[in-house]
Amino acid sequence: MKSAIRVRVIGLVQGVYFRASTQIKANKLDSTGWVKNTDNGEAHIEATGSEESLKKLTAWLYKALQFALVKQVVESIAMSESFDGFDIL
């Protein structure tokens, strides 16, 4: 069964290859959706996949990159949508 989440990633996550790395990880976990930077320096993610793959994705966000400094990951349940892949917006 597919689940969907919306995630705000707070910290130093822009200019450190965070979106591309998130896309790669999501693809490896067979998750679909998108990741984008926001004007306030956060990254936002919407992802659909198995409950297990989404748990792995959110756990990975804390240790995503050597140069990223993730202070907080705020996760909420989202409406399940159909995406063709995992995009960088």
N, C-alpha and C positions, 0 to 999 in steps of 0.2 A: 504494500500500500504506500502511495506517495504522500509525503508530508511537505509543508512549505514553511519557510521562516523568513523573517526580515531582520537584518542585523545592522547595528550601528557600531563601528569600530572607532574608538576614541584614542588619540595619542598621535605619535609621529608616524603617519602612515601614507603621507604624500611625498613623492619624489624619491622613493626608496624601492621601486619596482613591486609595490604591494598589490596593485590591481592585477598585473600580469601573473604574479605568483599565485594569487587567489584563483584566477582563471585556470591555471595549470592544475592546481590541487582539486578544484571542483570537477574538472574533466576527468581526472584520475578516479574520483569517487562517483562518477556517473551522475553528477548533479547538474541541473540546468538552471539558468537564471541570468543574473547580471551583477556587476560590481561597478561602482562609480565613486569618484571623489565629490565632496561637497564644498561649498564656499567657506565653511567654517573649519576646514582642515580634517574633517572626518572622512571615513569611507563608509558607504552604504552598500549592503548586499541584499539581494532577494534571491533565494535559492529553493529549488524543488528537487526532491529525491527521496530515497528511503530514509526512515528515521535514523538508522545507523549511520548512513553517509553524512547526514546533516549534523549529527553529533560529532562525528570525526572532523568535519569542516570547521565547526565552531571551536572545537578544542585546538585545532591547528592554528587558528587565527592568533592565539596568544603567543605562539612561538614561530610565527610565519617566517620572519626574515631576521637576519643578523642586524640589519640597520634600522628596522622598524622598532618603535617603542610603543607597544600596545598597552594602554593604561586600563581600558575597560571595553568589554564586549557586551552590548545590550541586545538581547535577543527577544523577539516576539513571534508569535504564530501568525502566519499570513494565509491568505486564501491561495489554494493551490492553483497555479496557472500552468499552461502548457508553453514551454519555451523550446526553441529548436536546438539550442546549445547554451553555452555559458559565455556571455558577452561582456566586454569592457565598454561602458558608456561614457 
